[in-house]
Amino acid sequence: MNSEDIEGHVNNFLKPFHINITSTEAKFLESYINSLLKWNKAKRLVGKKTAEEILYDLILDSILPVVWLKDSTCLIDIGSGAGIPGIPLKILLRHLRLILVEPNIKKITFLRWIIREIGLSDVVVVNKKIQQLQPEDFPFECDTVTSRALFDPVTLIGIVGKLSVKIRRLILYTSWKYNTEKSWQEDIKPFRLKEVLTYLIPPGKKRKLLLLDYQPVGIPNPVTHSERISH
């Protein structure tokens, strides 16, 4: 899969959100995908074995939070693995400072290599579990956390609340069946559900992305539900 194919697939996916990637960004994504494929043969960093699988199952998911991060300055990616979703987001949002938290040493080795390989700046790689993070692990002032299927939202909020940084926004990947009704929202306070994106990725897998904001008690909480159908 070349950069032109990647650009076409990604822009088709992002079209409803009025966002486009450039040909230069598509080339960086191509380099990232090719590197994942190469390293995967020896290190098994991800379960996907083809460029198409990586693009559809990993990259499209990774770039969707762009719609919520255009005004953010720093993101903490917890359980980043091989850089999902942090690296694709950084490719599209070069201003975004990034902290990648990952306990697996072989994945840490890849992260440090790919950051140098594609020339990403303002990226810090932390070889720890989230429960082990210390103030010195946060050289940037970050207020946003993302995690892709590492913890359920209630568990993650409990852990995030113990960090030495003030997190104001959570972007979480969940099963499309995940219950986000009012009873669940009581369990995630002081965070509140702000927006839900339910979407399809080829060949028709239904997924859900949640945006949670920190909100003091007493402030109204309008929730936006959006559905994106990809073909």
KAHUPE-V894469 format. One record per backbone hydrogen bond with DSSP energy under -1.0 kcal/mol. NH is the residue of the N-H (numbers start at 1). CO is the residue of the C=O. E is the energy in kcal/mol with one decimal. If there is no record, write none. Layout:
NH|CO|E ; NH|CO|E
This chain:
6|2|-2.2 ; 7|3|-2.8 ; 8|4|-2.1 ; 9|5|-2.5 ; 10|6|-2.8 ; 11|7|-2.4 ; 12|8|-2.0 ; 13|9|-1.9 ; 14|10|-2.3 ; 15|11|-1.0 ; 17|14|-1.9 ; 18|15|-2.0 ; 19|14|-1.1 ; 26|22|-2.2 ; 27|23|-1.7 ; 28|24|-1.7 ; 29|25|-2.3 ; 30|26|-2.3 ; 31|27|-2.2 ; 32|28|-2.2 ; 33|29|-2.7 ; 34|30|-2.7 ; 35|31|-2.1 ; 36|32|-2.3 ; 37|33|-2.3 ; 38|34|-2.2 ; 39|35|-2.8 ; 40|36|-2.3 ; 43|39|-3.1 ; 44|40|-1.3 ; 54|50|-2.2 ; 55|51|-2.6 ; 56|52|-2.8 ; 57|53|-2.7 ; 58|54|-1.7 ; 59|54|-2.5 ; 60|55|-2.4 ; 62|58|-2.0 ; 63|59|-2.2 ; 64|60|-1.1 ; 66|63|-2.0 ; 67|64|-1.7 ; 68|65|-2.1 ; 72|69|-1.6 ; 75|97|-2.6 ; 76|144|-2.4 ; 77|99|-3.0 ; 78|146|-2.5 ; 79|101|-1.6 ; 80|101|-2.1 ; 83|80|-1.6 ; 84|80|-2.0 ; 87|83|-2.6 ; 89|85|-1.9 ; 90|86|-2.3 ; 91|87|-2.2 ; 92|88|-1.6 ; 93|89|-2.4 ; 96|93|-1.8 ; 97|73|-3.0 ; 98|122|-2.4 ; 99|75|-2.5 ; 100|124|-3.1 ; 101|77|-2.8 ; 102|126|-2.6 ; 108|104|-2.1 ; 109|105|-2.4 ; 110|106|-1.6 ; 111|107|-2.6 ; 112|108|-2.5 ; 113|109|-1.8 ; 114|110|-3.1 ; 115|111|-2.0 ; 116|112|-1.3 ; 117|113|-2.8 ; 118|114|-2.3 ; 120|115|-2.4 ; 124|98|-2.8 ; 126|100|-3.3 ; 128|126|-1.6 ; 132|129|-1.9 ; 133|130|-1.3 ; 137|134|-2.3 ; 138|135|-1.7 ; 142|140|-1.0 ; 145|169|-2.3 ; 146|76|-2.6 ; 147|171|-1.4 ; 156|152|-2.4 ; 157|153|-2.5 ; 158|154|-1.6 ; 159|155|-1.6 ; 160|156|-3.2 ; 161|157|-2.1 ; 162|159|-1.6 ; 163|160|-1.8 ; 167|165|-1.0 ; 168|143|-2.7 ; 169|143|-1.7 ; 170|212|-2.9 ; 171|145|-2.6 ; 172|210|-2.3 ; 173|147|-1.6 ; 174|208|-2.2 ; 178|175|-2.1 ; 185|181|-1.6 ; 186|182|-1.1 ; 187|184|-1.3 ; 191|188|-2.2 ; 192|213|-2.7 ; 194|211|-3.0 ; 195|211|-1.5 ; 196|224|-3.2 ; 197|209|-2.8 ; 198|226|-3.0 ; 199|207|-2.5 ; 200|228|-1.8 ; 201|205|-2.2 ; 204|201|-2.9 ; 205|201|-2.5 ; 207|199|-3.1 ; 208|174|-1.3 ; 209|197|-2.6 ; 210|172|-3.0 ; 211|195|-2.6 ; 212|170|-3.0 ; 213|192|-2.4 ; 214|168|-2.4 ; 215|190|-2.4 ; 219|216|-1.4 ; 224|194|-2.2 ; 226|196|-3.1 ; 228|198|-2.6
